[in-house]
Each structure stands twice: as structure tokens, then as C-alpha cells.
Amino acid sequence: QVQLVESGGGSVQAGGSLRLSCAASGSIYGRYCMGWFRQSPGKEREGVAAIDSDGTTNYADSVKGRFTISKDNAKNTLYLQMNSLKPEDTSMYYCAAGGWGMTAIQALGVRDIFGYWGQGTQVTVSS
């Protein structure tokens, strides 16, 4: 059984940094993507960043140049380094795995193709 567990959320001031981690347990077979999504109350869940099995990455325009997605295959862990945080980045952040056979370009933000989800970690950025 696959489990994804996020950590690293918290409260920071605008301009600060946080690094989110997503530890995966269980086996996910095939070539798949991993991604970070975020959702604020009353809003739809939106894709933030994606990385595919070749290591290609893709980002939402709102975070490009500030966030970096990476993965450590040996540790089965996905990361999201978030720099220059803004109050509008405040949200619950979720990691996800899926998009079998797809590229990061194709998979970014497409919720329905991700079959595994974590429980989320809260990020709060104050001005």
C-alpha cells in the first residue's frame, strides 16, 4: 500500500523560505510523475510543480523562479524548496504521485491523473 506523508510546513514571514518533504512508502511501479499541489479555503486545488521519471520539472507561473521541486530516489522522498515566499503562497500543500507515462509538462496541475495523495501540510506566510 502506497503512503505519501508531507512535512516541513509552518509559518514564515514574507521573503522567507521553507522546504517541504514528501516521504513515500510502498512501491509505485512504472514511469510516473510526482507533483505538489496547494489548496486554500474556497479555492480549487492547483498544481504548483511537477517532476517526471526523467527528472524534468515544470512549474506554475506563479512560483516559477522561487520554488524548486526535486526528488531523492534513494530516499523515496520528494521535496519542494520554497524561497521568496509571499502571503499569497499561504495554503495547504499536498504531494501526489501518478500520471503514468506522462511528462512533467503534461502532468502539471492535472489532478485526476494522480492516484496517490498525501494528507497535506500547512504553509502560512505573513506580511
Order of alpha helices (4+ residues) and beta strands (2+ residues): beta-beta-beta-beta-beta-beta-beta-beta-beta-alpha-beta-beta
